[in-house]
Amino acid sequence: MGAQYSSLNELKSNEYLSRFVSEETISVNDPFWNQFLSFRLQSPFTTAHSKSIDESCSIFLQQFETNNPKTNNYGTLIEVFIRLATAIRDECDDNIVTWQTYSALFILRCITKYFIEIDSEQNLYPYFLPQDNSDQVSLMSFFVDTLFRTTIAIPVESYSYALHLEVLNTLLSLLSIQMCAKEAALISAIYSIFMHRLDPLLISEFTRTLLEHFIKQTECPSTLAVVPLDGSNGDSGTLYKIGQSVAYGLWSVVTLGMGSSSTSNTTDETVTANDSAYELRNHHLANQSIHLLLILSNHFTNDAHRNPYRLALLHFTDTQGNPTNLPDSEPLPWFSVDYRRLYEVLCETVHTDQSTLLLYMLLHRNQHFKAYVISRTNIDQIVLPVLRVIYTATERNSHHIYMSLIILLILSEDDYFNKTIHDIKLKKLTWYTERSLNEISLGGLLVAVVLRTIQFNMTRMRDKYLHTNCLAALANMSSQFQNLHTYVSQRIVSLFNLLARKHAKTLDLIQQQSKQQQQQQTLTTNNLNDNIFNEYVQDLSIIEDVMRMVLEIINSCLTHTLQHNINLIYTLLYNREIFDNYRAHPSFQDILQNIDTVIIYFAEKVEKLEQRSTEYVKEALEMGAKQFPLDRLKKFPELKFKYVEEEQPEDFFVPYVWTLVYKSCNLYWSSESILIFKQQQQSLISH
């Protein structure tokens, strides 16, 4: 096979492309297709390259849109693709048919994405109608069915990688109607095919295949990941010819910056600033697979319209285990994957939004996988990167932080998890920069990071739901706190101290505002003051709720694991004055009685010491803890919180997922065509 190179500047002189978009109707058996598709076209690996292709093809696409209602060349090309794809499923090899299949799909994807961007589904409408000889099945249904079967049946090899990637790119382009449509995707004809017109067994196998692509993280072959040598942003295209019989310059509308490894070299510096070398060269197939999994599984999740991809994803089992208690009511066949490999790749990638979302879904809904994760002796491998995401909150988007915290909340619902995390000792943490934490437990670090997040939120973000999730996770874990690090104990008490100061300040503001209201008489001023006053009262209520929860967490720890938390007792003892103003407060009185009982008991032990160095004091506290009469403490209900998903979770997840796709999938969509997150448009473009 020889290599041919061509420039996008030659696009206007391409006779085969001109014929394809013209008013001429080309039949499915015309020799034209064999010539038209006999060049290897490479998918773009950056958004900038994708944008350049779209811009270079825009005149041809406009002409094609005008003429296609008459010629139906789009439908004919779909038929050609289906014929080629069916042939290579039986025998796929590195030959001209494989690359013709790829080329046909590349062209179809460009056209499909253009149609959806400019006019939603209107240009595609004829292809949703039943064919005369197809038993009420539309051509578009056949097309999607063929894409699924191609993904499932053809092995991922160096010669088929590009085809697999283009299949996923085409599916993403079809599903992008959810970004671009004026109407809800619920009534989309495209989504109707994906959700209701395909064989359930095919859907199950397709979901499994996407998950396997994600697990394998197959690297892009080096021959595909080549960029322009001149540092350009993709003004020139590269062509890889796969047949010697076709004339030079036949096809010039090709992907940008791609070439044969035998004739080209590349450096990362030639890539645009927004395209990292990792994204350019590595796991494109895995990335697009997880994008598709997230899009399909988060579409319309309620019971009235059952989502088959979600069902398949949330009920698969382990190839190494024997599944039990599978619900008989579910209509889909079950599939299995290797949980160990899935767990390992999630550990490696959970720092990304996409993997965080997938992990959240599996922990929340797939009880088999959740049980597997919690039983791991190396659970620190997945908890640590989640904690690091939360710790670096200022560098992340708020959705990523939310989902990471919810993962911790879901894990904290399990008592075994809450116990074992304190048995795992961490040697050195390079990313926790506020203080050197040597010999801290995983549980202690988790508590420290969550406490830090609450404190950060109370002083800057003031997001009620964020600190509610944080406190719920701490509350779930509190009865299992074991040997909390001195630093962690100090952070617990200092959080209450911070809240106490905010409480006092807010009370002062309320009193000042009340005085102003008495002094000012005008109606407009009174309304303004009422609003300010109500905001202060609301803030006070939130602060008191958080203070109460912190006290309950401390009390839960003292009640259940007092002997194993000497550092916390020590910290409470030497900061007891922070509770003075709240012992008579109706919101805190009952819970502070327990804490005071502990403080008074141990204060008496310390008073009897002749030497009061830290070492002697802690030794006395250890002895006293063994003798402490727990029956003195009032019993409170055990703190147990469970994460409950919103009634319509797609309102949150669908825009979030498409934001990730828009930023990360290396396809380009015009910002003008995007409607799903119009309000976020400027922030998306800026990133």
C-alpha positions in Angstrom: 0.0 0.0 0.0 1.3 3.4 -0.9 0.8 6.7 0.9 -0.7 9.7 -0.8 -0.8 13.2 0.6 -3.2 15.9 -0.3 -4.1 19.4 0.9 -7.4 20.8 1.9 -6.6 23.5 -0.5 -7.4 21.0 -3.3 -10.9 20.4 -2.0 -12.7 22.5 -4.6 -11.1 20.5 -7.5 -12.2 17.1 -6.1 -14.4 15.7 -8.9 -15.7 12.7 -6.9 -16.8 14.9 -4.0 -18.4 17.4 -6.3 -20.3 14.6 -8.0 -21.5 13.2 -4.6 -22.9 16.5 -3.4 -24.4 17.5 -6.8 -27.9 17.0 -8.2 -26.9 13.6 -9.6 -28.6 10.5 -8.1 -26.0 7.8 -7.6 -27.3 4.2 -7.3 -26.1 1.8 -4.7 -24.4 -0.4 -7.3 -22.6 2.4 -9.2 -18.8 1.8 -9.5 -18.5 5.4 -8.2 -18.6 4.2 -4.6 -15.6 1.9 -5.0 -13.6 4.8 -6.3 -15.0 7.4 -3.9 -14.3 5.3 -0.8 -10.8 4.0 -1.8 -8.9 6.3 0.4 -8.1 6.0 4.1 -9.5 9.0 5.9 -8.4 9.5 9.5 -10.6 10.8 12.3 -9.4 14.0 13.9 -7.8 13.6 17.3 -8.3 17.2 18.4 -11.2 19.6 18.5 -9.2 22.1 16.5 -8.6 19.6 13.7 -12.3 18.7 13.8 -13.3 22.3 13.5 -11.0 22.8 10.5 -12.6 19.9 8.7 -16.1 21.2 9.4 -15.1 24.7 8.0 -13.4 23.2 5.0 -16.4 21.1 4.1 -19.0 23.7 4.8 -19.7 24.7 1.2 -20.0 21.1 0.1 -22.3 20.3 3.1 -24.5 23.2 2.2 -24.8 22.0 -1.4 -25.4 18.5 -0.2 -28.2 19.6 2.1 -29.9 21.4 -0.9 -29.6 18.4 -3.3 -30.0 15.4 -1.0 -33.9 15.6 -0.8 -33.8 14.9 -4.6 -30.9 12.6 -4.9 -31.1 10.6 -1.6 -27.3 10.1 -1.8 -27.2 10.1 2.0 -29.5 7.2 2.2 -27.7 5.4 -0.6 -24.4 5.9 1.2 -25.9 4.4 4.4 -26.9 1.3 2.3 -23.4 1.1 0.9 -22.0 1.3 4.4 -24.4 -1.4 5.7 -23.3 -3.7 2.9 -19.6 -3.1 3.5 -19.9 -3.5 7.3 -21.9 -6.7 7.0 -19.1 -8.1 4.8 -16.2 -7.3 7.1 -18.1 -8.7 10.1 -17.6 -12.1 8.6 -14.0 -11.6 7.7 -12.3 -8.4 8.9 -8.7 -7.8 7.8 -6.3 -5.1 6.9 -7.6 -4.7 3.4 -9.3 -2.2 1.1 -12.8 -3.2 2.2 -12.1 -2.4 5.8 -10.9 1.0 4.9 -13.7 1.6 2.5 -16.1 0.8 5.3 -14.3 3.3 7.5 -14.3 6.0 4.7 -18.1 5.6 4.1 -18.7 6.0 7.8 -16.4 9.0 8.1 -18.4 10.8 5.4 -21.8 9.8 6.9 -20.7 11.1 10.3 -19.7 14.5 8.9 -23.0 14.8 7.1 -25.1 13.6 10.1 -23.5 15.9 12.5 -24.0 18.8 10.1 -27.7 18.0 9.6 -28.3 17.8 13.3 -26.4 21.0 14.0 -28.3 23.1 11.5 -31.8 21.7 11.7 -32.1 19.1 14.4 -33.8 16.0 12.9 -35.6 17.6 10.0 -33.1 16.6 7.3 -33.0 13.1 8.7 -36.7 12.6 8.9 -37.2 10.5 5.7 -34.7 8.0 7.1 -36.9 7.3 10.1 -39.8 6.1 8.0 -40.3 2.4 7.4 -38.8 1.0 4.2 -41.2 -0.7 1.8 -39.4 -4.0 2.0 -38.2 -3.9 5.6 -41.1 -5.1 7.6 -41.7 -1.6 9.1 -38.0 -1.0 10.0 -36.5 2.3 9.0 -33.2 2.8 7.3 -31.9 4.7 10.3 -32.8 1.8 12.6 -30.8 -0.5 10.2 -27.9 2.0 10.4 -27.8 2.1 14.2 -28.2 -1.6 14.4 -25.2 -2.1 12.0 -23.1 0.3 14.0 -23.8 -1.7 17.2 -23.0 -5.0 15.5 -19.8 -3.6 14.0 -18.6 -2.6 17.5 -19.4 -5.9 19.0 -18.2 -8.3 16.2 -15.0 -6.8 14.9 -11.9 -7.2 17.1 -9.9 -4.1 18.0 -6.6 -4.4 16.1 -4.2 -1.7 14.8 -5.9 -1.8 11.4 -9.5 -1.7 12.8 -8.9 0.9 15.6 -9.8 3.8 13.3 -13.0 2.1 12.2 -14.1 1.4 15.8 -13.3 5.0 16.8 -15.4 6.3 13.9 -18.3 4.1 14.8 -18.3 5.7 18.3 -17.9 9.1 16.8 -20.9 8.5 14.5 -23.0 7.4 17.4 -22.0 10.4 19.4 -22.9 12.6 16.5 -26.4 11.0 16.2 -27.0 11.4 20.0 -25.9 15.0 19.9 -29.4 15.8 19.0 -29.8 16.1 22.8 -27.4 19.1 22.7 -28.9 20.7 19.7 -32.6 20.0 19.6 -35.2 22.6 20.5 -37.6 19.9 21.7 -36.9 17.4 24.5 -34.8 14.4 23.5 -37.6 12.3 25.0 -39.6 12.7 21.7 -36.6 12.5 19.5 -36.8 9.9 16.7 -33.1 9.2 17.1 -33.5 8.4 20.8 -36.6 6.4 20.1 -34.4 4.1 17.9 -31.7 3.8 20.6 -34.2 3.1 23.4 -37.1 1.2 21.9 -36.2 -0.1 18.4 -33.2 -2.4 19.0 -32.9 -6.0 20.2 -32.4 -6.1 24.0 -29.7 -8.7 23.6 -27.9 -6.4 21.2 -28.1 -3.5 23.6 -26.8 -5.7 26.4 -23.8 -6.9 24.3 -23.1 -3.3 23.1 -23.1 -2.0 26.6 -20.7 -4.8 27.6 -18.4 -4.0 24.7 -18.3 -0.3 25.6 -17.4 -1.3 29.2 -14.7 -3.6 27.9 -13.3 -0.9 25.7 -13.1 1.3 28.8 -11.5 -1.4 30.9 -8.9 -2.3 28.3 -7.8 1.3 27.7 -6.3 0.2 24.3 -3.8 2.8 23.1 -4.2 4.4 19.8 -1.8 2.9 17.2 1.2 5.1 16.6 0.5 5.3 12.9 -2.8 7.1 13.6 -1.5 9.7 16.1 0.5 12.0 13.9 0.3 15.8 13.9 1.4 18.5 11.4 5.2 19.1 11.5 4.9 22.8 10.7 3.1 23.6 14.0 0.0 24.6 12.1 -3.5 24.2 13.5 -4.5 21.9 10.7 -4.7 24.0 7.6 -3.3 21.1 5.5 -4.8 17.7 5.3 -3.2 14.3 4.9 -4.4 11.4 2.8 -3.5 7.8 3.1 -4.1 6.0 -0.2 -5.1 2.3 0.0 -5.3 1.5 -3.7 -2.8 2.0 -6.4 -5.4 2.2 -9.2 -6.9 5.5 -8.1 -5.4 8.7 -9.4 -3.4 11.0 -7.3 -5.4 13.8 -5.7 -8.7 11.9 -5.8 -9.7 12.8 -2.3 -8.6 15.9 -0.4 -11.3 16.3 2.2 -9.5 14.2 4.8 -8.6 14.5 8.4 -5.9 16.9 9.4 -2.4 16.2 10.4 -2.5 12.4 9.9 0.0 10.4 8.0 2.0 7.2 7.7 4.6 6.6 10.5 7.2 5.8 7.8 7.1 9.2 6.4 6.3 11.5 9.3 7.5 12.4 12.8 5.7 14.4 15.4 6.3 16.4 18.5 3.8 17.4 21.2 4.7 21.1 20.7 2.8 21.0 17.4 -0.5 20.4 19.1 -2.7 23.3 20.1 -2.6 24.5 23.7 -5.9 22.9 24.5 -5.0 19.4 23.3 -2.7 17.5 25.7 -0.3 14.9 24.3 -2.0 12.3 26.5 -5.4 13.0 24.9 -3.9 13.1 21.4 -2.0 9.8 21.6 -3.6 7.4 24.0 -6.9 6.1 24.9 -9.4 7.6 22.4 -11.5 4.4 22.1 -11.9 4.1 25.9 -12.7 7.8 26.2 -15.5 7.7 23.6 -16.8 4.5 25.0 -17.3 6.0 28.5 -18.9 9.1 26.9 -21.4 6.8 25.2 -22.0 4.8 28.3 -22.8 8.0 30.3 -25.0 9.5 27.6 -27.1 6.4 27.0 -27.4 5.4 30.7 -28.4 8.8 31.9 -31.2 9.4 29.3 -34.7 9.4 30.9 -34.1 7.2 33.9 -37.5 7.0 35.5 -39.6 3.8 35.6 -42.2 4.8 33.1 -39.7 4.7 30.3 -37.2 2.0 31.2 -33.7 2.7 29.9 -32.2 -0.6 28.7 -28.6 0.7 28.8 -29.0 1.8 32.4 -30.4 -1.6 33.3 -27.6 -3.4 31.6 -24.9 -1.2 33.2 -26.4 -1.4 36.7 -26.9 -5.2 36.8 -23.8 -6.8 35.2 -21.9 -9.2 37.4 -18.4 -10.5 37.9 -16.9 -13.0 35.6 -15.0 -14.4 38.5 -18.0 -14.8 40.8 -21.4 -16.4 41.1 -24.1 -13.8 41.0 -26.9 -14.2 43.5 -30.3 -12.6 44.1 -30.6 -11.3 40.6 -34.1 -9.8 40.1 -36.3 -11.9 37.9 -38.3 -8.9 36.7 -35.6 -7.3 34.6 -36.0 -7.9 30.9 -32.4 -7.8 29.8 -30.0 -10.7 29.6 -27.2 -10.4 32.1 -23.6 -10.0 31.1 -20.4 -10.3 33.1 -17.1 -8.4 33.1 -13.9 -8.8 35.2 -14.6 -6.7 38.3 -10.9 -6.7 39.2 -9.8 -5.1 35.9 -12.7 -2.6 36.1 -11.8 -1.7 39.6 -8.1 -1.2 38.6 -8.9 1.1 35.7 -11.3 3.1 37.9 -8.6 3.5 40.4 -6.3 4.9 37.7 -8.8 7.2 36.1 -11.2 8.3 38.9 -9.5 11.7 38.9 -11.5 12.5 35.7 -15.1 13.6 35.7 -16.1 10.7 33.4 -14.7 7.9 35.6 -16.1 9.6 38.7 -19.6 9.6 37.2 -19.3 5.9 36.2 -18.0 5.0 39.6 -20.9 6.9 41.2 -23.5 5.1 39.0 -22.0 1.6 39.8 -21.7 2.2 43.6 -25.2 3.7 43.8 -27.1 1.2 41.7 -25.0 -2.0 41.0 -25.0 -3.7 44.4 -22.7 -6.5 43.2 -20.0 -4.1 42.2 -20.5 -2.0 45.3 -20.0 -5.1 47.5 -16.9 -5.9 45.5 -15.3 -2.5 46.0 -16.0 -2.3 49.7 -14.5 -5.8 50.2 -11.1 -4.7 48.7 -8.1 -4.8 50.9 -6.6 -2.1 48.8 -9.6 0.2 48.8 -7.2 3.1 49.5 -6.3 2.9 45.8 -9.7 4.3 44.9 -10.4 6.4 47.9 -7.2 8.4 47.8 -7.7 9.8 44.3 -11.3 10.7 45.2 -10.0 12.6 48.2 -7.3 14.3 46.1 -10.0 15.6 43.8 -11.9 17.0 46.7 -8.7 18.4 48.2 -8.0 20.3 45.0 -11.5 21.7 44.8 -10.3 25.1 43.5 -8.9 23.4 40.4 -12.0 21.4 39.6 -15.6 22.1 38.5 -18.2 22.0 41.2 -20.0 19.0 39.7 -16.9 16.9 40.0 -16.6 17.8 43.7 -20.2 17.0 44.3 -20.0 13.6 42.7 -16.8 12.8 44.6 -18.4 13.7 47.9 -21.5 11.6 47.1 -19.2 8.6 46.4 -17.8 9.0 49.9 -21.3 9.3 51.3 -22.4 6.1 49.5 -19.3 4.2 50.8 -19.9 5.5 54.3 -23.3 3.8 54.4 -21.4 0.5 54.9 -20.1 -0.3 58.4 -17.4 -2.6 57.1 -16.0 0.3 55.0 -16.1 2.7 58.0 -14.2 0.2 60.1 -11.5 -1.0 57.6 -10.5 2.5 56.5 -9.0 3.1 59.9 -6.9 -0.1 59.6 -5.1 1.2 56.5 -2.1 3.3 57.4 -0.7 5.8 55.0 3.0 6.6 55.0 3.4 9.9 53.1 1.1 12.1 51.2 2.8 14.5 48.8 -0.4 16.2 47.7 -1.7 17.2 51.2 0.4 20.3 51.5 -1.1 22.1 54.6 0.6 19.8 57.0 2.9 16.8 56.9 0.8 13.8 57.8 2.9 10.8 58.6 1.4 7.6 59.8 -2.2 8.8 59.4 -4.9 6.2 58.6 -7.0 6.4 55.5 -10.0 7.0 57.7 -8.3 9.9 59.4 -7.3 11.4 56.1 -10.8 11.1 54.8 -12.2 12.9 57.9 -9.6 15.6 57.5 -10.3 16.3 53.9 -14.1 16.4 54.4 -13.7 18.7 57.4 -11.5 21.0 55.3 -14.2 21.0 52.6 -16.9 22.0 55.1 -14.7 24.8 56.4 -13.9 26.0 52.9 -17.6 25.9 52.0 -18.7 27.8 55.1 -16.2 30.6 54.5 -16.4 30.9 50.7 -19.0 28.9 48.8 -21.8 28.7 51.4 -23.4 25.9 49.6 -26.0 24.2 51.8 -26.2 20.9 49.9 -22.4 20.5 49.8 -21.9 20.6 53.5 -25.0 18.5 54.1 -23.4 15.7 52.1 -20.1 16.2 53.9 -21.7 16.1 57.3 -23.8 13.0 56.4 -20.7 11.1 55.4 -18.9 12.1 58.7 -22.0 11.2 60.7 -22.2 7.7 59.1 -18.5 7.1 59.9 -18.5 8.7 63.4 -19.4 5.5 65.4 -16.4 3.8 63.8 -13.7 6.5 64.3 -10.6 4.8 65.5 -7.4 6.4 66.8 -8.0 9.7 65.1 -4.8 11.6 64.3 -4.0 14.7 66.5 -4.4 16.9 63.5 -7.8 15.4 62.6 -9.1 15.8 66.2 -8.0 19.4 66.2 -9.8 20.0 62.9 -13.1 18.6 64.3 -13.0 20.9 67.3 -11.7 23.9 65.3 -14.7 23.5 62.9 -17.1 23.9 65.8 -15.1 26.9 67.0 -15.3 28.5 63.5 -19.1 27.9 63.4 -19.4 29.4 66.9 -17.7 32.6 65.8 -19.9 32.8 62.7 -22.9 32.2 65.0 -22.0 35.0 67.3 -21.3 37.4 64.3 -24.6 36.5 62.7 -26.5 37.1 65.9 -24.9 40.6 66.1 -25.9 41.3 62.6 -29.5 40.3 63.3 -29.6 42.6 66.4 -28.2 45.5 64.4 -30.6 45.0 61.6 -33.5 44.8 64.1 -32.5 48.2 65.5 -32.3 49.7 62.0 -35.8 48.5 61.2 -37.1 50.3 64.3 -35.4 53.5 63.4 -36.4 53.6 59.7 -40.0 54.1 58.7 -40.3 54.2 54.9 -42.0 51.3 53.1 -39.2 50.7 50.5 -36.5 50.7 53.2 -38.6 48.4 55.4 -39.0 45.9 52.6 -35.2 46.0 51.9 -34.4 45.6 55.6 -36.9 42.7 55.9 -35.1 40.9 53.1 -31.7 41.4 54.7 -33.1 40.4 58.1 -34.6 37.2 56.7 -31.3 36.3 55.1 -29.5 36.6 58.4 -32.1 34.5 60.1 -31.8 31.9 57.5 -28.0 31.9 57.8 -28.3 31.5 61.5 -30.5 28.5 61.1 -28.1 26.8 58.8 -25.2 27.5 61.1 -27.0 26.1 64.0 -27.9 23.0 62.0 -24.3 22.4 61.2 -23.1 23.1 64.8 -25.7 20.6 66.0 -24.4 18.0 63.5 -20.8 18.5 64.5 -21.7 18.0 68.1 -23.6 14.8 67.3 -20.6 13.5 65.4 -18.3 14.2 68.4 -20.9 12.6 70.7 -21.2 9.5 68.5 -17.5 9.0 68.5 -17.3 9.4 72.3 -20.3 7.0 72.9 -19.0 4.2 70.6 -15.2 4.4 70.5 -14.1 6.5 73.4 -11.3 4.2 74.4 -9.8 4.4 70.9 -9.8 8.2 70.5 -7.6 9.7 73.1 -6.4 12.5 70.8 -10.0 13.7 70.5 -10.5 13.6 74.3 -7.3 15.6 74.7 -8.3 18.2 72.2 -11.8 18.6 73.8 -10.3 18.9 77.2 -8.0 21.8 76.2 -10.6 23.6 74.1 -13.6 23.2 76.4 -14.2 26.9 76.7 -15.6 27.0 73.2 -18.7 25.3 74.5 -19.4 27.7 77.3 -21.9 29.9 75.4 -24.0 27.0 74.2 -24.6 24.8 77.2 -28.0 26.5 77.8 -28.9 26.8 74.1 -32.0 24.8 73.4 -30.5 23.4 70.1 -27.4 22.1 71.8 -28.2 21.6 75.5 -28.9 17.8 75.4 -26.0 16.8 73.3 -23.5 19.0 75.2 -24.5 17.3 78.4 -22.8 14.1 77.1 -19.7 16.0 76.0 -19.5 17.8 79.3 -19.8 14.5 81.2 -16.7 13.3 79.3 -14.8 16.6 79.7 -15.5 16.8 83.5 -14.5 13.1 84.0 -11.2 13.4 82.3 -10.5 16.9 83.7 -10.6 15.4 87.1 -8.0 12.8 86.1 -5.7 15.4 84.7 -6.1 17.6 87.8 -4.6 14.8 89.9 -1.4 14.6 87.8 1.8 16.0 89.2 3.3 16.3 85.8 1.2 17.6 83.0 3.3 17.1 79.9 1.4 15.8 76.8 2.9 12.4 77.3 1.7 12.1 80.9 -1.7 13.6 80.2 -2.4 11.2 77.3 -1.3 8.2 79.4 -3.8 9.3 82.1 -6.5 9.7 79.5 -5.8 6.2 78.2 -6.2 4.7 81.7 -9.3 6.8 82.4 -10.9 5.8 79.1 -10.7 2.1 80.2 -12.6 2.9 83.4 -15.1 5.4 82.0 -18.7 4.4 82.9 -20.5 4.6 79.5 -23.8 4.3 81.2 -23.4 8.0 82.3 -23.9 9.1 78.7 -27.4 9.6 77.4 -28.3 7.4 74.5 -29.0 9.1 71.1 -30.2 7.4 67.9 -27.4 6.1 65.8 -26.4 8.5 63.1 -27.3 6.9 59.7 -27.8 8.8 56.5 -28.4 7.3 53.0 -27.9 9.1 49.7 -31.2 9.5 47.8 -31.0 10.5 44.1 -33.3 13.3 42.9 -36.6 12.3 41.3 -35.5 13.5 37.9 -31.7 13.0 38.0 -31.3 13.6 34.3 -32.0 17.3 34.9 -28.5 17.4 36.5 -26.7 14.5 34.7 -27.6 15.1 31.1 -26.2 18.7 30.8 -23.2 17.6 32.9 -22.4 14.6 30.7 -22.8 16.7 27.5 -20.6 19.3 28.9 -17.9 16.7 29.3 -18.5 15.4 25.8 -18.3 18.9 24.4 -15.0 19.5 26.1 -13.3 16.1 25.8 -14.5 14.0 22.8 -12.3 15.8 20.2 -15.3 16.5 17.9 -16.3 20.1 17.2 -19.8 21.5 17.6 -20.6 25.1 16.8 -21.6 26.9 20.0 -24.5 28.5 18.2 -26.1 25.1 17.7 -25.9 24.1 21.4 -29.1 24.6 23.3 -28.9 22.2 26.3 -26.6 24.4 28.3 -27.0 27.7 26.6 -26.4 29.6 29.9 -23.1 27.7 30.3 -22.0 28.4 26.8 -19.4 31.1 27.5 -17.7 29.1 30.3 -17.6 26.1 28.0 -16.0 28.0 25.2 -13.5 29.6 27.6 -12.3 26.2 28.7 
